[in-house]
Amino acid sequence: MEREKVFCLLVSILLTCGEASKILVVFPMPSRSHGNLGDGVVRHLLNAGHEVTYITPFVYKNPPPKLRTIEVSATFDIIPENMMTIKSIMDRTIVIENIGFLIYMMTEMLKTTVETEAVQKLFNDPKEEFDLVIAEWMFSDVPAGIAAIYDCPLIWLSSVEAHWMILQLVDQPTNPAYTVDIMSAYTPPLNFWQRANELWTQMKIKFLNFVWLDGVQEKAYNELLVPFIAKRGKQPPSFDEVRYNASMILSNAYISTSVAQSLPQSHKYIGGYHIEEKVTALPEDLKKIMDNAKNGVVYFSMGSNLKSKDMPEEIKRDLLKMFGTIKQTVLWKFEEQLANMPSNVHILKWAPQPAILSHPNLAVFVTHGGLLSTTEAVHFGVPIIGIPVFADQFMNVAKSVNRGFALKVDLSYSLAAELKEAIREVTTNPRYAQKAKELSEIHHDRPVKPGVEMVHWVNHVIKTRGAPHLRSPALHVPFYQKMYLDLAAVLVILFLVLRVLLKIVCGALCSKKKSNTGGKKKKN
Ligand SMILES: *[C@@H]1O[C@H](CO)[C@@H](O)[C@H](O)[C@H]1NC(C)=O
């Protein structure tokens, strides 16, 4: 029996070796940075010869022959109108870091995705088959059910460093004494209060999941995905069966920007894979500006989610005035033209970020501290000034500061003055640039490039039908067994039984003694 199984596996490995596989890539997040991560995955898979179906909210211009895109632009509608404007965040009219809200939003996003006609068609067609599903994990385990439709392995792609919420899907939650939550700005080693805080966060979220959010996710799975599984004549697995069934997690981070925690075999870091090997050259005019900037260049970009045009007017005015007073050339990625531009300031509607970051005259990158921008800064070895706005940006910036290649400036109404001081410090004190270069060296010193590593694990999972050998034995060991609570219970019971037994035996002996000695001594 076992030998037959092994034989079948070998034959299937031989058959799939070097062959193109059909892969479904699911990245419905309506955010450019997440889109870039999805695009990066697709690019590497296509280069490796695979046939890719790509669920994305973005229009993919001129898809190559082996790529089929399925557009789910309706997901843009689920983001509340003013959710990501700088002003609404500064004025605290919204709170994004609320886990309940996040899970609700992600469930809505999946609903919108699944209800899109093209997706319905894809999921409903019994002739559609895939060898692998790669889905982005974004505060929802429900997309795991998509792999169950096609009865194929699943790989999670995580946009951030490994963290307890995702690791518990393939192994176990990490220890909050020395690993922090995805939204936390703390960097280990943690002090007493930070440790207590991390434990509290993990316990709180686990409790909320248990009493509320797991139910929301399970309902979404049952309503949105189970019908497609049933339609294929299969017995739909339970939500827990699919959510804990991922073959691997590939995280968009690397040790150069993350904590050196112990990780399960089924987790790999592929941070930096989204950056093209060959940097496209700067446009002529921009190249001239950068080449001629003898005092260095300050590049200021708040990423693609946060439009600088949503900044409060007074901040814009102060920033422009301040930039006019510094000696560096300033490249400001901004969506509108401004009046009264100082001669050293240049507005860029669109910025070829990798090309700018790789220019030798770049002195500092002023960024919101999104993971992609932070990764790119490390990739090209440039120091940053972080102005974190939401989610993991606080953590990224805190870590970058800790690693010595960054300064943090708070997003506030006194931004311009504080930014000016930070620019002065980073451009005059060489330690920031040095540290950035050092980290860049660590970042590039790997056995293979991250894109190559990603393709390797994708092929490995396909070849080995889900790589069950990488699965952590911790995954299906319940908490009480890990903590040996059952052993503790057995020991307590044994102890109690022994005590009772001893008492009985002792009692019997003593009473015998008593009757023998005529009751000289009282019971002891
Ligand atoms: C679990 O994953 C394996 C492959 O990794 C797949 O063949 C199987 O169908 C999955 N099971 C469920 C219940 O989704």
The ligand as an ORCA input file, in Angstrom:
! r2SCAN-3c Opt
* xyz 0 1
  C      -5.580     20.199      1.825
  O      -4.482     20.406      0.986
  C      -4.195     19.376      0.076
  C      -2.968     19.697     -0.707
  O      -2.097     20.494     -0.056
  C      -5.367     19.190     -0.845
  O      -5.112     18.146     -1.757
  C      -6.605     18.897     -0.031
  O      -7.707     18.822     -0.891
  C      -6.827     19.970      0.989
  N      -7.914     19.636      1.873
  C      -8.922     20.444      2.135
  C      -9.924     19.946      3.115
  O      -9.025     21.523      1.623
*
